[in-house]
Structure formats: C-alpha cells, structure tokens
C-alpha cells in the first residue's frame, strides 16, 4: 500500500477542541482530549488528512526516560529520503518517538495506546523494558505545516536499561542528561523539531 493510501486516525477540529483551543502544551488533567478523540475519531486516507485543514491527526508522542538515572532518550532523525516517511522532519533532533494511529491499531479497545506500544517496539529496543507508561498531556502547534494537521498525545514511558535505536528513521540516539539536550537546542548547527522544544519547556511534568 502506498503511504498516501494508508488509513489513519483523524478527528474533526471542531469536535476535538470544542471551546478549548490551545497552542503549545496542556497537562492531561486540564481537559480530557483523549476521551474526545476516542468518541469522535474516524479513519481516512493519509493524503486526505494531510491536505484537509478541518482535521487533526492524533499522534502518540512518547518520551522515554530512564527510571533510575533520569536520562531521556534523544535522537537525530535520518537524513536520507529513503529512510524517513515525514520529509519535513528530516535530520531534526527529537526526544519524542511515535507516529500515526492506523487501522491496524483499532483491534484494541484503546487504539491510541496500542499505537504507542507498537511505535516503541518498531523504533527502539529497551533492554529492561517499560516499567511505567502514562499520559502527561497534549501538544498542539499550529505555527508550522506539520503541526497544523497533527495533535500530540504526550506520554511518558519510564524504562530500565539501555535503549538502542532499531528503525532506519533514526540516524543516532541514546539516553542523555537534560542539560545535554538543552545544549543541542542552543547549538545552531542542530535543528530540533518544534514538539520537542515544547516538551523541553514543560519538562517539570516528567517525574
């Protein structure tokens, strides 16, 4: 199947936001967007979702944090077109992994959580596994072409042991201290995706 024909989860913006539009980050305890999505989603072709401003595509965006050392998995996305599906993020640094929720995830009661677990399994190998997974909040960023059609469900996955990238979309990645990640953001030789910048500003929620 071609990428543009893939059936992915989408929600009409009016049903998603109602009167609670926001820009940036919102803690999960403020508004229950998860329930709204699960009540109102449908599956449409990816090409249609990317070109239709009335929809948002929910994305599980997972931060991997070592439970003992408090390090976060940071990585650089691939730079070769053949290795990456979202060309607009090519070569950017990130510390959130995840992707679209597709029709195959709908076999489970909560397709969003199923997608989160699938994406983790597809992109990295965690030697000691996940010891805790929880929804932290939501990301909405309408300042750029990627963000305008996507809506992030921000998860924290506490892990045990080394994390090894396995997906071709990851050029390099490892567990890093927060101060190291801040230095990457400051370095003009590196470009970090906007969602990761938003997460970094709200790192206090990742305990």
VOPAGU-2260 file (C-alpha; in pm, 1 decimal, decimal comma):
REM VOPAGU-2260
SITE   aa  ch    i         X         Y         Z
SITE  UNK   A    0       0,0       0,0       0,0
SITE  UNK   A    1     124,4     348,0     -84,3
SITE  UNK   A    2     185,0     581,2     211,4
SITE  UNK   A    3     -78,5     826,7      90,0
SITE  UNK   A    4    -342,9     549,3      81,0
SITE  UNK   A    5    -279,9     435,1     439,3
SITE  UNK   A    6    -589,0     468,2     659,5
SITE  UNK   A    7    -503,9     675,7     964,4
SITE  UNK   A    8    -696,6     817,7    1259,7
SITE  UNK   A    9    -832,5    1170,0    1221,2
SITE  UNK   A   10   -1068,6    1391,4    1420,6
SITE  UNK   A   11   -1258,9    1697,7    1307,4
SITE  UNK   A   12   -1107,8    2004,0    1475,1
SITE  UNK   A   13   -1445,7    2132,7    1592,8
SITE  UNK   A   14   -1520,0    1807,2    1775,3
SITE  UNK   A   15   -1168,4    1786,3    1916,8
SITE  UNK   A   16   -1130,9    2135,3    2057,1
SITE  UNK   A   17   -1493,6    2246,8    2108,7
SITE  UNK   A   18   -1428,4    2567,8    2307,3
SITE  UNK   A   19   -1090,1    2457,2    2444,2
SITE  UNK   A   20    -844,6    2551,4    2170,3
SITE  UNK   A   21    -486,5    2596,3    2288,9
SITE  UNK   A   22    -141,5    2648,8    2141,6
SITE  UNK   A   23     157,3    2466,5    2289,3
SITE  UNK   A   24     122,8    2225,7    2581,8
SITE  UNK   A   25    -170,9    2141,8    2807,5
SITE  UNK   A   26    -148,6    1898,1    3103,6
SITE  UNK   A   27    -382,1    1599,1    3075,2
SITE  UNK   A   28    -563,4    1688,7    3398,9
SITE  UNK   A   29    -692,0    2015,6    3247,6
SITE  UNK   A   30    -902,8    1877,2    2960,6
SITE  UNK   A   31    -977,5    1515,5    2867,5
SITE  UNK   A   32    -892,1    1529,7    2497,6
SITE  UNK   A   33    -820,9    1156,1    2498,9
SITE  UNK   A   34   -1189,1    1073,8    2558,6
SITE  UNK   A   35   -1297,2    1324,6    2295,3
SITE  UNK   A   36   -1072,4    1160,6    2039,0
SITE  UNK   A   37   -1191,3     809,2    2123,2
SITE  UNK   A   38   -1554,4     923,5    2087,2
SITE  UNK   A   39   -1513,6    1111,3    1759,4
SITE  UNK   A   40   -1234,7     959,5    1551,4
SITE  UNK   A   41   -1257,5     801,6    1210,6
SITE  UNK   A   42   -1008,2     660,9     961,6
SITE  UNK   A   43    -933,3     842,8     637,6
SITE  UNK   A   44    -658,5     820,6     378,1
SITE  UNK   A   45    -335,1     983,0     487,5
SITE  UNK   A   46    -320,7    1205,5     178,9
SITE  UNK   A   47    -667,4    1343,6     257,9
SITE  UNK   A   48    -576,2    1403,6     622,7
SITE  UNK   A   49    -256,0    1588,8     531,8
SITE  UNK   A   50    -442,2    1816,7     289,5
SITE  UNK   A   51    -762,6    1879,9     489,3
SITE  UNK   A   52    -735,9    2166,9     739,6
SITE  UNK   A   53   -1059,0    2065,8     912,5
SITE  UNK   A   54    -891,5    1753,6    1056,7
SITE  UNK   A   55    -626,3    1683,1    1317,7
SITE  UNK   A   56    -434,6    1355,2    1311,6
SITE  UNK   A   57    -378,0    1227,8    1669,0
SITE  UNK   A   58     -17,8    1121,1    1726,6
SITE  UNK   A   59     111,5     931,9    2028,9
SITE  UNK   A   60     434,7    1117,8    2118,1
SITE  UNK   A   61     637,6     921,7    2371,0
SITE  UNK   A   62     927,2    1043,2    2583,5
SITE  UNK   A   63    1147,7     756,5    2706,5
SITE  UNK   A   64    1302,0     827,3    3045,4
SITE  UNK   A   65    1534,3     600,1    3241,0
SITE  UNK   A   66    1368,5     531,4    3576,0
SITE  UNK   A   67    1691,8     532,6    3776,8
SITE  UNK   A   68    1923,4     777,6    3603,6
SITE  UNK   A   69    1658,9    1032,1    3493,2
SITE  UNK   A   70    1808,5    1044,5    3145,3
SITE  UNK   A   71    1591,1    1093,9    2836,6
SITE  UNK   A   72    1628,7     921,0    2501,3
SITE  UNK   A   73    1727,5    1183,0    2242,3
SITE  UNK   A   74    1789,8    1109,8    1875,6
SITE  UNK   A   75    1851,2    1260,4    1535,0
SITE  UNK   A   76    1617,1    1166,8    1254,4
SITE  UNK   A   77    1758,5    1015,2     936,8
SITE  UNK   A   78    1890,4    1247,8     665,5
SITE  UNK   A   79    1830,5    1022,3     365,5
SITE  UNK   A   80    1487,0    1044,5     199,4
SITE  UNK   A   81    1464,5     667,0     161,6
SITE  UNK   A   82    1488,5     621,0     539,2
SITE  UNK   A   83    1222,9     869,0     654,0
SITE  UNK   A   84     849,1     896,0     587,6
SITE  UNK   A   85     796,1    1253,8     713,8
SITE  UNK   A   86    1036,6    1450,3     493,2
SITE  UNK   A   87     959,5    1778,9     672,9
SITE  UNK   A   88    1134,9    1645,8     984,9
SITE  UNK   A   89    1439,6    1508,4     804,8
SITE  UNK   A   90    1763,9    1543,1    1003,4
SITE  UNK   A   91    1597,2    1710,8    1302,1
SITE  UNK   A   92    1672,9    1621,6    1663,0
SITE  UNK   A   93    1392,0    1491,0    1879,8
SITE  UNK   A   94    1320,5    1315,8    2206,6
SITE  UNK   A   95     969,8    1203,2    2128,8
SITE  UNK   A   96     901,5     886,5    1930,2
SITE  UNK   A   97     572,5     787,4    1776,6
SITE  UNK   A   98     362,2     803,1    1465,5
SITE  UNK   A   99      17,6     791,6    1312,9
SITE  UNK   A  100    -254,1     571,6    1455,0
SITE  UNK   A  101    -359,9     343,8    1173,2
SITE  UNK   A  102    -642,2      99,7    1110,8
SITE  UNK   A  103    -440,6    -198,9    1237,4
SITE  UNK   A  104    -431,3     -41,7    1586,1
SITE  UNK   A  105    -811,6     -46,0    1602,3
SITE  UNK   A  106    -814,8    -412,5    1702,5
SITE  UNK   A  107    -762,0    -299,3    2064,0
SITE  UNK   A  108   -1006,4    -121,5    2296,4
SITE  UNK   A  109    -775,3     181,0    2308,5
SITE  UNK   A  110    -616,0     214,0    1961,5
SITE  UNK   A  111    -407,6     511,2    2077,0
SITE  UNK   A  112    -231,4     312,9    2347,6
SITE  UNK   A  113    -193,4      22,0    2105,9
SITE  UNK   A  114     -25,8     259,4    1861,4
SITE  UNK   A  115     207,4     391,8    2132,1
SITE  UNK   A  116     326,6      43,1    2224,3
SITE  UNK   A  117     363,2     -54,4    1857,7
SITE  UNK   A  118     569,4     254,8    1775,7
SITE  UNK   A  119     804,1     196,0    2069,0
SITE  UNK   A  120     854,2    -163,8    1959,0
SITE  UNK   A  121     918,4     -60,0    1597,7
SITE  UNK   A  122    1167,1     217,7    1669,5
SITE  UNK   A  123    1381,4     106,9    1964,2
SITE  UNK   A  124    1488,8    -186,9    2175,0
SITE  UNK   A  125    1467,4    -128,3    2551,1
SITE  UNK   A  126    1688,1    -381,0    2728,7
SITE  UNK   A  127    1497,6    -378,3    3058,3
SITE  UNK   A  128    1158,7    -291,5    2911,8
SITE  UNK   A  129     898,0     -33,3    3010,4
SITE  UNK   A  130     816,9     -17,1    3381,4
SITE  UNK   A  131     554,2     259,6    3365,4
SITE  UNK   A  132     352,4     432,6    3092,8
SITE  UNK   A  133     128,9     732,8    3149,7
SITE  UNK   A  134     -35,4    1017,5    2960,0
SITE  UNK   A  135     121,5    1351,1    3059,3
SITE  UNK   A  136     -62,6    1598,1    2839,0
SITE  UNK   A  137    -130,2    1725,9    2489,4
SITE  UNK   A  138      58,6    1919,3    2223,4
SITE  UNK   A  139     -96,1    2147,7    1964,0
SITE  UNK   A  140     129,5    2361,0    1746,9
SITE  UNK   A  141     -28,9    2546,5    1456,6
SITE  UNK   A  142     284,0    2751,8    1384,4
SITE  UNK   A  143     408,1    2523,4    1105,0
SITE  UNK   A  144     281,8    2292,2     829,7
SITE  UNK   A  145     348,6    1970,9    1025,7
SITE  UNK   A  146     180,0    2086,1    1344,5
SITE  UNK   A  147    -127,2    2229,7    1174,7
SITE  UNK   A  148    -257,6    1884,6    1082,2
SITE  UNK   A  149    -137,2    1688,2    1386,2
SITE  UNK   A  150    -231,9    1671,2    1755,8
SITE  UNK   A  151       4,1    1517,1    2008,9
SITE  UNK   A  152     -86,7    1291,3    2297,5
SITE  UNK   A  153     223,3    1318,3    2512,9
SITE  UNK   A  154     320,6    1001,6    2701,2
SITE  UNK   A  155     598,8     935,1    2949,1
SITE  UNK   A  156     745,4     585,7    2938,6
SITE  UNK   A  157     977,6     507,0    3228,4
SITE  UNK   A  158    1228,4     247,9    3118,2
SITE  UNK   A  159    1500,6      21,5    3251,5
SITE  UNK   A  160    1839,3     -34,3    3086,9
SITE  UNK   A  161    1994,6      87,7    2763,5
SITE  UNK   A  162    1784,1     198,8    2468,6
SITE  UNK   A  163    1906,4     101,6    2123,7
SITE  UNK   A  164    1760,2     253,1    1802,6
SITE  UNK   A  165    1637,3     -10,2    1556,2
SITE  UNK   A  166    1440,0     193,6    1299,6
SITE  UNK   A  167    1604,7     329,4     982,5
SITE  UNK   A  168    1435,4     663,2    1054,9
SITE  UNK   A  169    1673,1     715,4    1347,8
SITE  UNK   A  170    2023,6     816,5    1244,5
SITE  UNK   A  171    2160,1     807,9    1600,5
SITE  UNK   A  172    2019,2     812,3    1952,2
SITE  UNK   A  173    2095,1     743,6    2316,8
SITE  UNK   A  174    1993,7     830,5    2672,3
SITE  UNK   A  175    2113,0    1181,4    2760,2
SITE  UNK   A  176    2103,0    1418,2    3054,7
SITE  UNK   A  177    1858,9    1709,3    3027,2
SITE  UNK   A  178    2148,6    1955,9    3028,9
SITE  UNK   A  179    2294,8    1781,1    2722,3
SITE  UNK   A  180    1961,8    1812,6    2541,6
SITE  UNK   A  181    1942,3    2182,3    2626,2
SITE  UNK   A  182    2285,4    2228,1    2468,8
SITE  UNK   A  183    2163,0    2062,3    2149,1
SITE  UNK   A  184    1872,6    2309,0    2136,0
SITE  UNK   A  185    2111,7    2603,9    2177,4
SITE  UNK   A  186    2357,1    2479,9    1913,8
SITE  UNK   A  187    2283,8    2645,6    1578,6
SITE  UNK   A  188    2438,1    2350,0    1396,3
SITE  UNK   A  189    2146,1    2134,2    1510,3
SITE  UNK   A  190    1775,3    2174,7    1447,5
SITE  UNK   A  191    1521,5    2034,4    1692,6
SITE  UNK   A  192    1161,0    1968,3    1596,6
SITE  UNK   A  193     902,2    2204,1    1746,1
SITE  UNK   A  194     715,7    1942,3    1950,9
SITE  UNK   A  195    1037,9    1851,3    2132,0
SITE  UNK   A  196    1100,7    2218,8    2207,0
SITE  UNK   A  197     753,2    2240,4    2359,8
SITE  UNK   A  198     819,5    1930,8    2570,0
SITE  UNK   A  199    1151,0    2073,4    2693,1
SITE  UNK   A  200     975,2    2387,5    2817,4
SITE  UNK   A  201     741,2    2166,3    3023,0
SITE  UNK   A  202     995,0    1910,4    3146,6
SITE  UNK   A  203     877,3    1963,5    3506,2
SITE  UNK   A  204     582,0    1733,6    3431,2
SITE  UNK   A  205     813,6    1438,8    3362,0
SITE  UNK   A  206     864,8    1297,9    3711,6
